[in-house]
Amino acid sequence: MIYKDMDSGKARILIVDDVEMNRVILEEIIKNMGGYPLLAESGEQALEIMKDGPPQLVLTDISMPGMDGYELCRILKKNEETKNIPVVFISAFDDPMDIIEGFSLGGEDYITKPFIPEVVQARVGVHLRLHEAKRELMETNRKLQISVSEQLKQIESEKKNILYAMANIAAQNLDYDRKHMDRLGHNCMVLAQGMQLSPLFEAQISDSYIDTIELAAPLCDIGNIGVPKEILQKKTELTNEEEAIIENHTNIGADLLRDLHVNSDYNEFIGTSVDIARCHHENWDGSGYPEGLSGENIPLSAQIVSVMERYCMLTGKEGLSREEALEKMKEESGIRYNPDIFKICCKISRQFC
């Protein structure tokens, strides 16, 4: 019986045997299946042939001078490009220990000599179909991973858009416009770049950190979405209860952001955003809120935003010049802000928008 199917008809099958007659017999069997036989008389030659492209199946003798079939199989299974190629051993011996040894190395099957064409065709056909099914499954999984990854990116993008929309509403409730948010993000990025050049901070600030803080900084007051507008815009002195409600915007914002974890890449952005939202009103001397953190216990991202939020407010809503704002902030250095960060802020202030 001759086994011809679409799998064997497309298949390149490598035959490895040091005996020419065996190669000739197997070559004829493979041709009758419609396959394309490749011939090698040693393991070393087989590896050379495979440099031109991997076959779909390897039929290899076990006992050969130099590199035997076991060693050839071992090499193929260790190589990322060839590890999935089915290896079928051929031998004149049918010792169970030989068969077990072959399977332990990753071989798929074992054919004994003398060759029975129908047996060889059946075994080869089965392993070609299994190999093709496995390849199709891996390709399907690859496409699925790409699809899932793209969907997650789309979800992340949509969630970010929603976050920025909410942050924009919160800013408007504070009588800030979108320009203020954009300035804050840009200036935090510029300050982080300046800090990256300082020996004090270079180990803590990577390029990805700089990109992340630019995106995360505008979300600092997103928790104000949960604070009544009439309290945020109240012109008269706030009551103690109203002050407590406003201060709670740090917890509201952090909780809102913390619920949006998706994957590790997205979580770097969210993690930084949570730190900023919760801690950007903490003061260097411990007099801030919500937890009264001080010094290096305040996340670095929140320290950066604290400085730049103050600068943007003074030069924006309060209309001070750059020099006037920095002079006013100098009085607060070491109290509200990390003095080392403020020094860098002063040095690069001409780069702020």
MOMO-V267272 format. One record per pair of residues at least 12 apart in sequence whose ideal C-beta (glycine too) atoms are under 10 Angstrom apart, sorted by sequence separation. I is the first residue (numbers start at 1). GAP is how many residues later the second one is. D is the distance in Angstrom with one decimal. If there is no record, write none. Layout:
# MOMO-V267272
i: {I	I}
gap: {GAP	GAP}
d: {D	D}
This chain:
# MOMO-V267272
i: {15	27	38	46	60	73	89	98	111	168	192	193	230	231	234	257	258	278	279	281	282	283	284	286	313	314	330	333	13	26	60	74	89	99	110	111	168	171	192	196	232	257	258	260	261	278	282	312	314	329	330	333	13	15	23	38	46	58	73	88	89	98	109	164	167	192	193	195	196	228	231	232	257	260	279	284	288	311	314	15	24	38	58	72	73	87	108	109	192	195	227	231	257	258	259	278	282	283	310	311	314	13	14	23	60	73	89	94	257	258	282	326	329	330	13	23	38	43	70	72	93	94	109	164	192	193	228	232	256	257	281	282	311	329	12	13	23	37	40	43	46	58	69	87	89	94	108	109	192	227	228	256	257	279	280	288	310	311	11	20	22	36	42	69	70	87	88	89	90	91	93	94	108	191	192	226	227	254	255	257	258	279	280	284	310	326	327	13	35	36	38	40	41	44	47	69	86	87	88	89	90	91	92	93	190	192	193	227	253	254	257	258	279	282	326	329	20	35	43	45	46	69	85	86	87	88	89	90	91	92	109	164	189	192	193	227	253	254	256	257	278	279	280	281	282	8	11	13	14	15	16	17	18	19	35	37	42	43	44	45	54	69	84	86	87	88	89	90	91	92	108	188	189	191	192	224	226	227	254	255	279	280	284	307	310	11	12	13	14	15	16	17	18	41	42	43	44	46	83	85	86	88	89	90	108	189	223	226	253	254	255	275	276	279	280	283	284	326	8	9	10	11	12	13	14	15	16	17	18	40	41	42	43	58	189	190	223	225	253	254	275	278	279	280	281	282	322	325	8	9	10	11	12	13	14	15	16	17	18	42	43	47	54	90	188	189	192	223	224	226	227	252	253	254	274	275	276	277	280	281	307	3	7	8	9	10	11	12	13	14	15	16	42	43	46	50	188	189	191	223	224	226	250	251	252	275	276	279	280	306	307	310	311	323	326	2	7	8	9	16	18	30	43	44	54	55	58	59	60	62	187	188	222	223	225	226	250	251	253	272	274	275	276	279	280	310	322	325	4	5	6	7	8	16	43	44	47	54	57	58	59	60	61	62	63	70	73	77	78	185	186	188	189	221	223	224	225	249	250	271	272	273	274	275	276	277	280	281	322	3	4	5	16	17	30	43	46	47	50	56	57	58	59	60	61	62	63	69	73	76	77	185	188	220	221	223	224	226	250	272	276	280	307	308	2	3	4	16	29	42	43	46	54	55	56	57	58	59	60	61	62	63	75	76	77	90	184	185	187	188	220	222	223	226	250	271	272	275	276	280	306	307	322	2	3	4	14	15	16	50	54	55	57	58	59	60	61	62	70	73	74	76	185	186	222	223	225	250	306	307	311	2	3	14	40	43	47	50	70	73	74	88	182	185	186	188	221	222	223	249	250	306	310	16	26	43	69	72	73	74	90	184	185	220	223	272	276	304	308	70	71	73	183	184	185	219	222	223	247	303	304	307	311	315	14	26	47	50	63	70	73	88	183	184	185	222	246	303	306	307	310	14	23	62	69	88	181	182	184	254	12	22	62	70	181	184	219	303	304	307	308	315	12	23	69	86	88	180	181	219	250	251	300	303	307	311	315	22	62	88	181	250	251	298	303	12	14	15	62	86	87	178	181	250	251	298	304	312	12	14	86	216	247	248	249	250	300	304	311	312	12	13	14	15	16	17	19	60	85	86	247	248	296	12	13	14	15	16	17	18	246	247	295	11	12	13	14	15	16	17	19	86	308	11	12	13	14	15	16	17	18	19	62	86	176	244	10	11	13	14	15	17	18	85	243	17	18	60	84	171	174	285	288	8	16	18	62	86	173	176	284	287	288	7	8	58	170	171	283	284	285	286	287	7	18	58	59	84	168	170	171	174	219	284	285	16	57	84	164	167	170	171	173	219	222	283	284	285	17	57	59	61	163	167	170	172	173	216	250	283	284	285	16	163	166	167	169	170	171	174	216	219	220	283	284	84	164	167	168	170	171	173	215	216	219	222	223	282	283	284	160	163	164	167	169	170	173	174	216	217	218	219	220	221	222	223	281	284	16	163	166	167	169	170	173	212	213	216	217	220	221	166	167	168	170	172	173	175	208	211	212	215	216	219	220	284	14	164	166	167	173	174	175	211	212	215	216	218	219	220	284	160	163	166	170	173	174	209	212	213	216	217	220	221	165	166	169	172	173	208	212	213	216	220	221	59	208	212	216	220	170	213	209	213	217	26	59	59	57	57	22	56	57	59	58	22	57	14	16	56	57	56	13	14	17	19	57	16	17	57	13	15	56	174	56	56	170	220	170	220	170	33	217	221	26	32	216	217	220	29	35	167	219	220	28	29	33	166	213	217	218	25	29	32	33	188	213	217	220	221	25	26	28	29	32	35	212	216	220	25	29	30	35	166	22	26	29	30	33	209	213	217	22	25	29	33	209	213	217	22	35	163	19	26	30	163	25	29	33	205	209	213	217	17	204	205	163	204	26	162	201	205	160	159	159	201	156	155	195	156	160	163	167	155	156	159	163	155	192	195	153	156	157	160	192	195	152	153	156	159	160	163	167	13	152	155	159	153	191	192	8	11	152	153	156	160	188	191	3	11	13	149	152	156	191	2	3	13	189	1	2	8	11	188	191	192	1	3	4	7	8	11	187	188	191	3	7	10	187	190	2	3	7	9	188	189	1	3	5	7	8	11	185	187	188	191	1	3	4	7	8	11	184	187	188	3	6	7	10	186	187	3	5	6	7	185	188	5	7	184	187	188	3	7	183	184	187	6	7	186	184	185	183	184	187	180	183	184	182	181	180	183	184	179	180	183	176	180	176	179	180	201	200	174	177	201	176	177	200	201	176	200	175	198	174	195	198	200	201	200	195	198	195	198	194	197	196	192	195	198	191	194	195	197	191	193	194	197	192	191	194	195	191	194	190	193	194	191	194	187	190	191	193	190	191	187	190	191	187	190	190	187	188	186	187	186	187	186	183	183	182	179}
gap: {12	12	12	12	12	12	12	12	12	12	12	12	12	12	12	12	12	12	12	12	12	12	12	12	12	12	12	12	13	13	13	13	13	13	13	13	13	13	13	13	13	13	13	13	13	13	13	13	13	13	13	13	14	14	14	14	14	14	14	14	14	14	14	14	14	14	14	14	14	14	14	14	14	14	14	14	14	14	14	15	15	15	15	15	15	15	15	15	15	15	15	15	15	15	15	15	15	15	15	15	15	16	16	16	16	16	16	16	16	16	16	16	16	16	17	17	17	17	17	17	17	17	17	17	17	17	17	17	17	17	17	17	17	17	18	18	18	18	18	18	18	18	18	18	18	18	18	18	18	18	18	18	18	18	18	18	18	18	19	19	19	19	19	19	19	19	19	19	19	19	19	19	19	19	19	19	19	19	19	19	19	19	19	19	19	19	19	20	20	20	20	20	20	20	20	20	20	20	20	20	20	20	20	20	20	20	20	20	20	20	20	20	20	20	20	20	21	21	21	21	21	21	21	21	21	21	21	21	21	21	21	21	21	21	21	21	21	21	21	21	21	21	21	21	21	22	22	22	22	22	22	22	22	22	22	22	22	22	22	22	22	22	22	22	22	22	22	22	22	22	22	22	22	22	22	22	22	22	22	22	22	22	22	22	22	23	23	23	23	23	23	23	23	23	23	23	23	23	23	23	23	23	23	23	23	23	23	23	23	23	23	23	23	23	23	23	23	23	24	24	24	24	24	24	24	24	24	24	24	24	24	24	24	24	24	24	24	24	24	24	24	24	24	24	24	24	24	24	25	25	25	25	25	25	25	25	25	25	25	25	25	25	25	25	25	25	25	25	25	25	25	25	25	25	25	25	25	25	25	25	25	26	26	26	26	26	26	26	26	26	26	26	26	26	26	26	26	26	26	26	26	26	26	26	26	26	26	26	26	26	26	26	26	26	26	27	27	27	27	27	27	27	27	27	27	27	27	27	27	27	27	27	27	27	27	27	27	27	27	27	27	27	27	27	27	27	27	27	28	28	28	28	28	28	28	28	28	28	28	28	28	28	28	28	28	28	28	28	28	28	28	28	28	28	28	28	28	28	28	28	28	28	28	28	28	28	28	28	28	29	29	29	29	29	29	29	29	29	29	29	29	29	29	29	29	29	29	29	29	29	29	29	29	29	29	29	29	29	29	29	29	29	29	29	30	30	30	30	30	30	30	30	30	30	30	30	30	30	30	30	30	30	30	30	30	30	30	30	30	30	30	30	30	30	30	30	30	30	30	30	30	30	30	31	31	31	31	31	31	31	31	31	31	31	31	31	31	31	31	31	31	31	31	31	31	31	31	31	31	31	31	32	32	32	32	32	32	32	32	32	32	32	32	32	32	32	32	32	32	32	32	32	32	33	33	33	33	33	33	33	33	33	33	33	33	33	33	33	33	34	34	34	34	34	34	34	34	34	34	34	34	34	34	34	35	35	35	35	35	35	35	35	35	35	35	35	35	35	35	35	35	36	36	36	36	36	36	36	36	36	37	37	37	37	37	37	37	37	37	37	37	37	38	38	38	38	38	38	38	38	38	38	38	38	38	38	38	39	39	39	39	39	39	39	39	40	40	40	40	40	40	40	40	40	40	40	40	40	41	41	41	41	41	41	41	41	41	41	41	41	42	42	42	42	42	42	42	42	42	42	42	42	42	43	43	43	43	43	43	43	43	43	43	44	44	44	44	44	44	44	44	44	44	45	45	45	45	45	45	45	45	45	45	45	45	45	46	46	46	46	46	46	46	46	46	47	47	47	47	47	47	47	47	48	48	48	48	48	48	48	48	48	48	49	49	49	49	49	49	49	49	49	49	50	50	50	50	50	50	50	50	50	50	50	50	51	51	51	51	51	51	51	51	51	51	51	51	51	52	52	52	52	52	52	52	52	52	52	52	52	52	52	53	53	53	53	53	53	53	53	53	53	53	53	53	54	54	54	54	54	54	54	54	54	54	54	54	54	54	54	55	55	55	55	55	55	55	55	55	55	55	55	55	55	55	55	55	55	56	56	56	56	56	56	56	56	56	56	56	56	56	57	57	57	57	57	57	57	57	57	57	57	57	57	57	57	58	58	58	58	58	58	58	58	58	58	58	58	58	58	58	59	59	59	59	59	59	59	59	59	59	59	59	59	60	60	60	60	60	60	60	60	60	60	60	61	61	61	61	61	62	62	63	63	63	64	64	65	66	67	68	68	68	68	69	70	70	71	71	71	71	72	73	73	73	73	73	74	74	74	75	75	75	75	76	79	79	81	82	82	83	84	84	84	85	85	85	85	85	86	86	86	86	86	87	87	87	87	87	87	87	88	88	88	88	88	88	88	88	88	89	89	89	89	89	89	89	89	89	90	90	90	90	90	91	91	91	91	91	91	91	91	92	92	92	92	92	92	92	93	93	93	94	94	94	94	95	95	95	95	95	95	95	96	96	96	97	97	98	98	99	99	100	101	103	103	104	105	105	106	106	106	106	107	107	107	107	108	108	108	109	109	109	109	109	109	110	110	110	110	110	110	110	111	111	111	111	112	112	112	113	113	113	113	113	113	113	113	114	114	114	114	114	114	114	115	115	115	115	116	116	116	116	116	116	116	117	117	117	117	117	117	117	117	117	118	118	118	118	118	119	119	119	119	119	119	120	120	120	120	120	120	120	120	120	120	121	121	121	121	121	121	121	121	121	122	122	122	122	122	122	123	123	123	123	123	123	124	124	124	124	124	125	125	125	125	125	126	126	126	127	127	128	128	128	129	129	129	130	131	132	132	132	133	133	133	136	136	137	137	137	137	138	139	139	139	140	140	140	140	141	141	142	142	143	143	143	143	143	144	145	145	146	146	147	147	148	149	149	149	150	150	150	150	151	151	151	151	152	153	153	153	154	154	155	155	155	157	157	158	158	158	158	159	160	161	161	161	162	162	163	164	164	165	165	166	166	167	169	170	171	174}
d: {6.3	6.3	8.7	7.3	5.6	9.7	9.1	7.8	5.8	10.0	9.8	8.2	9.5	9.2	9.4	9.4	7.4	7.0	7.8	10.0	7.5	9.9	9.5	9.3	8.7	8.7	7.5	9.1	8.5	8.6	7.0	9.8	4.6	9.5	8.9	8.7	6.8	9.3	5.7	8.2	9.5	5.7	8.9	8.7	9.4	8.2	9.8	9.0	9.8	6.7	10.0	9.1	9.2	9.4	8.5	9.1	7.1	7.7	4.8	9.0	9.1	9.9	5.5	9.1	6.5	9.8	9.2	9.8	6.7	8.9	5.9	7.1	8.9	9.3	6.4	7.3	9.7	5.7	6.2	7.1	8.7	9.7	7.9	7.8	9.8	8.1	9.1	8.9	9.8	9.1	9.3	6.3	9.5	9.1	10.0	9.5	8.2	8.3	8.1	7.7	7.2	9.6	9.9	5.1	9.2	7.6	9.2	7.8	4.9	5.3	4.7	8.7	7.8	7.9	5.1	8.3	6.1	7.4	9.9	9.8	10.0	9.8	8.0	7.9	6.7	5.8	7.3	8.8	9.6	4.8	10.0	8.6	9.7	8.6	9.6	9.9	7.0	9.3	9.4	9.3	9.8	7.0	8.2	8.0	5.3	4.9	9.1	6.3	4.6	6.0	9.5	9.2	9.5	9.1	8.9	8.3	8.7	6.6	8.3	9.1	9.9	8.6	9.7	9.9	8.2	6.7	6.9	8.9	9.6	7.3	7.5	9.4	5.5	9.5	9.2	9.1	5.9	8.6	8.8	8.9	9.1	5.5	9.0	7.7	6.0	7.6	9.9	8.5	9.7	9.2	9.3	8.6	9.6	9.7	8.2	5.7	9.4	4.8	5.9	7.3	7.9	8.0	6.9	8.7	9.2	9.2	10.0	9.6	8.4	5.0	5.8	9.0	5.4	6.4	5.7	9.9	7.4	8.4	6.4	9.6	8.3	7.9	9.8	8.4	6.1	4.4	4.9	4.9	6.3	4.4	10.0	10.0	5.8	5.3	9.7	7.5	8.2	8.2	7.9	8.7	8.3	9.9	8.5	8.5	8.4	7.9	8.2	5.0	10.0	5.7	9.1	8.4	9.3	8.3	8.4	9.0	6.1	9.5	6.2	9.3	9.0	7.8	9.9	4.4	8.3	7.1	7.1	7.5	6.7	8.1	7.7	8.9	7.7	8.7	7.8	7.9	7.9	5.2	8.9	9.0	8.2	4.7	8.4	7.6	7.4	8.4	7.5	6.9	7.9	6.8	8.2	8.1	5.3	8.1	7.0	6.6	5.5	9.5	7.7	9.4	7.7	6.0	9.4	6.6	8.7	9.5	9.6	6.7	8.6	4.8	8.9	8.9	7.5	3.6	8.5	7.9	9.9	6.0	9.7	7.7	8.4	4.8	4.9	5.5	4.6	5.4	4.7	7.0	6.3	9.8	9.4	5.6	3.1	8.7	6.4	8.9	9.9	8.3	3.5	3.8	3.8	7.4	8.3	8.9	9.7	7.4	9.9	8.5	4.3	3.9	8.2	6.7	8.1	6.9	8.0	7.0	7.7	9.1	9.4	6.4	6.8	7.4	9.4	7.8	5.2	3.7	9.4	7.5	4.7	9.3	7.5	8.4	7.0	8.4	9.0	8.4	5.2	8.5	4.5	7.4	9.5	9.5	9.4	5.4	7.0	8.1	9.5	6.0	10.0	6.4	9.6	7.3	9.6	7.1	6.1	8.2	6.2	8.9	9.8	3.6	9.7	4.2	9.6	8.8	9.8	5.1	5.2	8.7	5.2	9.9	9.0	7.0	9.9	8.7	10.0	9.2	9.4	4.8	8.8	6.4	9.8	9.2	9.3	9.9	6.5	9.2	5.8	9.5	6.4	5.4	9.2	9.7	8.3	5.9	7.4	8.2	6.3	6.9	9.3	8.2	9.6	5.4	9.7	8.3	9.7	7.5	5.7	9.5	7.9	8.2	8.8	9.0	9.4	9.9	6.2	8.7	6.9	5.6	6.9	7.1	8.3	7.5	7.7	7.4	6.7	9.1	9.8	6.6	9.2	8.1	6.8	8.4	7.9	6.5	6.9	7.9	8.0	8.4	5.2	9.5	9.6	8.6	9.8	9.8	8.4	9.3	9.6	9.1	7.5	8.5	5.8	7.8	7.8	9.9	8.3	3.9	9.5	8.4	9.2	7.2	5.2	4.8	5.2	6.2	5.3	4.5	8.1	10.0	7.1	9.3	4.0	4.8	4.1	9.7	8.8	3.6	7.6	9.3	7.3	5.1	5.1	6.5	8.3	9.8	5.3	5.4	4.7	4.6	9.5	8.9	9.1	8.9	8.8	6.5	7.8	8.1	7.0	8.2	6.7	6.5	9.0	7.9	10.0	7.9	8.8	8.6	9.4	6.8	8.3	8.8	9.0	8.2	2.8	8.0	7.5	9.2	9.2	9.2	9.1	10.0	6.7	4.9	7.2	6.9	8.8	9.1	9.9	8.9	9.7	8.7	5.7	9.5	6.8	9.4	5.7	9.5	8.9	7.7	6.5	9.9	5.4	9.8	8.1	8.8	4.6	7.2	7.7	5.9	5.9	7.6	9.7	8.8	9.7	6.0	9.3	7.8	9.4	6.6	6.9	4.7	7.9	9.0	9.9	4.7	9.6	9.2	6.9	9.3	8.1	8.8	8.7	8.4	9.8	9.0	6.1	9.6	7.7	9.5	6.1	9.9	9.9	5.2	4.8	7.5	6.8	9.8	9.6	9.5	9.5	9.4	8.9	5.5	9.9	5.7	9.2	7.2	6.5	8.9	7.3	7.0	8.8	5.6	7.1	9.7	6.5	9.8	9.0	8.5	9.4	5.8	9.7	6.4	9.3	9.8	9.7	7.1	9.8	5.0	8.7	6.1	9.7	7.1	9.6	6.6	9.2	7.2	8.4	7.3	7.4	8.9	9.7	9.6	10.0	8.5	4.0	9.5	9.2	9.5	6.6	9.1	7.7	7.9	9.9	9.2	8.4	9.2	9.8	8.7	8.7	6.9	9.5	9.6	8.5	5.8	5.5	7.9	9.4	6.9	8.6	6.3	9.2	6.8	5.8	9.8	9.8	9.8	8.8	9.4	7.2	9.4	9.1	9.0	9.0	4.9	9.7	7.9	9.9	8.3	7.5	4.2	4.4	9.0	9.4	9.1	9.3	9.0	8.6	9.1	6.8	9.2	8.2	5.9	8.9	9.5	6.7	7.9	7.4	9.6	9.9	7.7	4.8	7.4	8.4	4.3	6.6	7.2	8.2	6.8	7.4	6.6	9.6	6.2	7.9	7.5	5.7	4.7	4.8	5.0	4.0	4.2	9.9	7.0	8.0	4.2	8.1	7.7	7.0	7.9	6.2	9.8	8.3	8.9	9.5	5.1	8.3	9.4	7.7	6.3	6.5	7.8	8.9	9.8	4.5	7.5	9.5	7.3	6.1	8.7	7.4	8.1	6.8	9.9	9.8	8.9	7.5	8.7	9.0	8.9	9.1	9.8	9.0	7.3	7.6	8.0	9.1	9.3	9.0	9.8	8.8	8.2	7.1	9.9	8.2	9.8	9.7	9.5	9.4	6.7	8.5	9.5	6.7	6.2	9.4	6.1	5.1	9.4	8.8	7.5	9.1	5.6	5.4	8.9	5.8	9.5	8.2	9.8	6.3	7.8	9.0	9.9	7.4	8.8	9.7	5.0	5.4	9.7	7.7	9.3	9.7	6.4	6.2	9.8	7.0	9.7	8.5	8.2	9.0	7.3	7.8	9.2	6.1	9.3	8.3	5.0	5.6	7.9	6.8	7.1	9.4	3.9	9.8	7.4	6.1	8.3	4.9	9.6	6.0	9.3	8.0	5.5	7.6	9.0	7.5	4.4	8.6	4.6	8.8	9.1	8.9	8.9	9.4	9.2	10.0	9.5	6.1	8.7	9.4	7.5	6.6	5.9	5.6	9.6	6.0	8.7	4.8	5.9	9.6	4.5	8.6	5.0	7.7	9.7	8.8	9.8	8.1	9.0	9.6	8.2	9.7	9.7	5.5	8.4	4.2	6.8	5.8	9.1	9.9	8.9	9.5	7.9	9.4	5.5	6.4	9.1	9.8	8.1	8.8	9.4	6.2	9.5	9.3	9.3	6.6	5.2	9.8	4.9	7.6	8.6	8.9	6.3	8.3	6.3	9.5	8.1	9.9	9.9	9.6	9.8	7.0	7.3	5.0	9.4	5.5	4.8	9.4	8.2	9.9	8.6	8.6	8.9	8.6	9.9	7.9	7.8	8.7	7.6	9.2	7.4	9.8	6.4	7.4	9.7	9.9	9.7	9.8	9.4	5.9	8.5	9.6	8.8	5.9	6.0	9.9	9.6	6.9	9.7	9.9	8.7	9.9	6.7	9.5	8.6	5.8	9.9	7.7	8.9	8.1	9.6	9.8	8.2	8.3	9.4	8.0	9.8	9.3	7.3	6.8	9.8	5.3	6.9	9.5	8.9	9.6	8.9	9.9	9.5	8.8	9.5	9.0	7.7	9.4	9.1	5.1	9.9	5.6	8.9	5.5	5.1	9.6	8.3	8.5	6.7	8.3	9.3	7.5	7.5	8.1	8.3	6.5	5.6	9.7	8.3	9.5	7.9	7.1	9.5	5.0	8.6	6.7	8.7	6.3	7.2	9.3	8.4	6.3	7.1	8.1	7.7	8.1	7.7	8.1	8.4	9.3	7.0	7.2	7.5	8.9	8.0	9.0	7.8	10.0	9.7	9.8	9.6	5.9	9.8	7.6	9.9	9.4	9.2	7.5	9.2	9.2	5.7	7.6	9.6	8.9	9.8	8.5	5.9	8.7	9.7	9.8	6.5	7.9	8.1	9.2	9.6	9.0	9.7	9.6	8.0	9.8	7.7	8.6	7.4	6.2	9.4	4.8	10.0	9.6	7.8	9.6	6.8	6.0	8.7	9.0	8.9	9.9	6.0	8.1	8.2	8.9	8.7	8.3	9.7	8.3	5.6	9.3	9.4	9.8	9.0	7.7	9.4	9.3	8.1	7.9	8.1	9.4	8.6	8.5	6.8	9.7	5.4	6.8	9.5	5.3	9.1	8.8	9.4	5.8	5.3	9.4	5.8	5.8	3.9	7.0	8.8	9.6	8.6	6.8	6.3	9.7	9.7	8.6	9.4	7.3	9.6	6.5	9.5	5.6	8.5	9.5	9.1	4.9	8.9	8.4	7.5	8.9	4.3	8.8	8.6	7.4	4.6	8.6	4.5	9.7	5.3	8.8	9.2	9.1	9.3	8.2	9.6	9.5	9.0	9.9	7.7	8.1	6.0	6.8	9.3	9.6	5.4	8.6	6.1	6.3	9.0	9.4	9.5	9.0	9.9	9.2	5.1	9.6	9.4	5.2	9.2	9.9	9.2	6.2	8.5	9.2	9.7	8.0	6.8	9.0	5.6	8.4	7.9	7.5	9.8	9.6	9.8	9.0	7.9	7.9	9.7	5.5	8.0	7.0	8.8	7.3	7.8	9.0	9.9	9.2	9.6	8.1	8.5	8.7	9.0	6.7	6.0	9.2	8.5	10.0	9.8	5.6	9.5	7.4	4.9	9.1	10.0	9.9	9.9	7.7	9.2	9.7	6.9	6.9	9.2	5.9	4.2	9.5	8.1	9.6	7.0	7.8	9.1	6.6	9.3	8.5	9.3	8.8	9.8	5.0	8.0	9.4	6.1	8.2	8.5	9.9	9.6	4.8	8.0	6.6	5.6	8.1	5.6	8.5	9.5}
